[in-house]
């Protein structure tokens, strides 16, 4: 999976990384490399949280069944 990440220089000297595809998914780092490492972790956490929420909602219904799909 490939996601676009936006990097920008923050006022405090840190590099801010944002993933526009996942609203609210952003982080920062003291270097570009650190910001990119941090946004990878943030993206993984956001996707895991969204997936958990979707699974819980599907399990509430008798007509729905969650199925795992690997990307």
C-alpha positions as CSV (number, residue, x, y, z in Angstrom):
1,X,0.0,0.0,0.0
2,X,1.3,3.4,-0.8
3,X,0.1,6.6,1.0
4,X,1.0,10.2,0.4
5,X,2.7,12.0,3.3
6,X,3.2,15.7,3.4
7,X,6.3,17.1,5.1
8,X,6.6,20.7,6.2
9,X,9.0,22.6,8.4
10,X,7.3,23.6,11.7
11,X,7.8,26.9,13.4
12,X,9.7,25.2,16.2
13,X,12.3,23.7,13.9
14,X,10.7,20.2,13.8
15,X,9.6,18.5,10.6
16,X,5.8,17.9,10.6
17,X,4.5,14.8,8.8
18,X,0.8,14.5,7.9
19,X,-1.0,11.7,6.0
20,X,-4.0,13.5,4.3
21,X,-5.7,10.1,3.6
22,X,-6.1,9.5,7.3
23,X,-7.6,12.6,8.9
24,X,-5.9,13.3,12.2
25,X,-2.9,11.2,11.4
26,X,0.2,13.5,11.9
27,X,3.4,13.6,13.9
28,X,6.7,15.3,13.9
29,X,10.4,14.6,14.2
30,X,13.6,16.6,14.7
31,X,14.8,15.4,11.2
32,X,13.0,14.4,8.1
33,X,14.1,10.7,8.6
34,X,12.7,10.8,12.2
35,X,9.4,12.4,11.0
36,X,9.0,9.7,8.3
37,X,9.7,6.9,10.8
38,X,7.2,8.4,13.2
39,X,4.5,8.8,10.5
40,X,4.9,5.2,9.6
41,X,4.1,4.3,13.2
42,X,1.2,6.7,13.3
43,X,-0.3,5.4,10.0
44,X,-0.1,1.8,11.4
45,X,-1.8,2.9,14.6
46,X,-4.5,4.8,12.8
47,X,-5.3,1.9,10.4
48,X,-5.3,-0.6,13.3
49,X,-7.8,1.6,15.2
50,X,-10.0,2.0,12.2
51,X,-9.9,-1.7,11.5
52,X,-10.8,-2.6,15.1
53,X,-13.7,-0.2,15.1
54,X,-15.0,-1.7,11.8
55,X,-14.6,-5.3,13.2
56,X,-16.6,-4.4,16.4
57,X,-19.4,-2.8,14.3
58,X,-19.6,-5.9,12.0
59,X,-19.7,-8.3,14.9
60,X,-22.8,-6.5,16.3
61,X,-24.8,-7.6,13.3
62,X,-26.0,-11.1,12.6
63,X,-26.0,-10.4,8.9
64,X,-22.3,-9.3,8.7
65,X,-19.2,-11.3,9.2
66,X,-15.7,-9.7,9.3
67,X,-13.1,-11.4,7.1
68,X,-9.4,-10.5,7.1
69,X,-7.8,-9.5,3.8
70,X,-4.0,-9.1,3.5
71,X,-2.6,-6.3,1.4
